[in-house]
Amino acid sequence: MLRLMVAGHTDAAIAKRLGMSTRTVSTHIKKSSELFNSHSRAPLAYLLAQSGILEDIPA
């Protein structure tokens, strides 16, 4: 989910691709934002990419 967000997909597109609700995707992204102390998607995507955390998760 986070890889798709970093790649620029909307919550709706991510939800459709993963077979879940848009609200579930939004909730997960919000929790990730809180974890990384980010207030919007762009900084969150940057922080995720810089952290290397997505490299440790199998695609």
PyMOL commands that set and color helices and strands:
alter all, ss='L'
color gray80, all
select helices_A, chain A and resi 2-6+11-18+22-35+41-51+53-56
alter helices_A, ss='H'
color red, helices_A
deselect
rebuild
show_as cartoon
